[in-house]
Amino acid sequence: MIGKTKIGVIVLAAGASRRLGFPKQLVEFKGKPLLQHSMDVAESLEFDCRILMLGSKAETIGKELKIRNFTIVINEQWGLGMGTSISKGVSAALNVKSDLDHILILLSDQPFVTKEKIQELIRIQLENKKPATFSEYTGEVGVPAIFSKETFSDLMMLKKDQGAKKLILDEKISFETIKFEGGNFDVDTAKDVELLKQME
C-alpha cells in the first residue's frame, strides 16, 4: 500500500526480441539484466502485488532472475502482441489482490526508469485523480503508465497487438502525463545494445 491507496504493478516481459535475435530482457546494463532492473525498481516500492508477465523463452529468462515477491504469469499467446499480456496481467493482478485502486505497467527494457520517476508518476496520478497517467517522451505518450480501477475492464478487453495507448486513441479516458527523458530508448537491435553499453 502506498499511502492509503492499493496499487499493483505489472512488468511486461513476454516479447520475443525477434530483431535482436536473443532475449533483450537479459541484455546486461550496469551489471544486471534489463528486466531485473525493472523488477528491482518495482521491488523498491510498497506495491500490493507484483506481476511478471513472461512468454517467449520464459524458462530461459526466469532462470536468470531474482524473482523475490513477484507472481510469474506466462502468456502463452505472447505472439499475438502486447495487448494479450496487458489483459492477462491485469486479470492476474486482480486475482492476487481484488481491491486494487490502481495498476502500474512497466516494460522490461527501459534502462533509465528509476524509483524516483515511478514515485512521480504515482504522485501525479493520486493528486489529479485522472483515469490514467502516462510517461511522455519525444512528443508521444507511453509506459511506464498507471491506471485507475475505472479502466481495468477496458485493459482486460485489449486484444492482440493493442497497447494501453488504444484507450487514448479511442478517447475513452482522460489522462495526465509526466516527462521521462530516455524513456524512448529501445533495445531492439545489436546496434542498440552497443549504444547502451557505451552509456554504462
Sequence and secondary structure as in RCSB ss.txt:
>XXXX:A:sequence
MIGKTKIGVIVLAAGASRRLGFPKQLVEFKGKPLLQHSMDVAESLEFDCRILMLGSKAETIGKELKIRNFTIVIN
EQWGLGMGTSISKGVSAALNVKSDLDHILILLSDQPFVTKEKIQELIRIQLENKKPATFSEYTGEVGVPAIFSKE
TFSDLMMLKKDQGAKKLILDEKISFETIKFEGGNFDVDTAKDVELLKQME
>XXXX:A:secstr
 BTTB EEEEEEE    TTTSS GGG EETTEEHHHHHHHHHHTS  SEEEEEE TTHHHHHHTS  TT EEEE 
TTGGG HHHHHHHHHHHHHHH TT SEEEEEES  TT  HHHHHHHHHHHHHH  SEEEEEETTEEEEEEEEEGG
GHHHHHT  TT  TTHHHHTT   EEEEE TTTT    SHHHHHHHHHT 
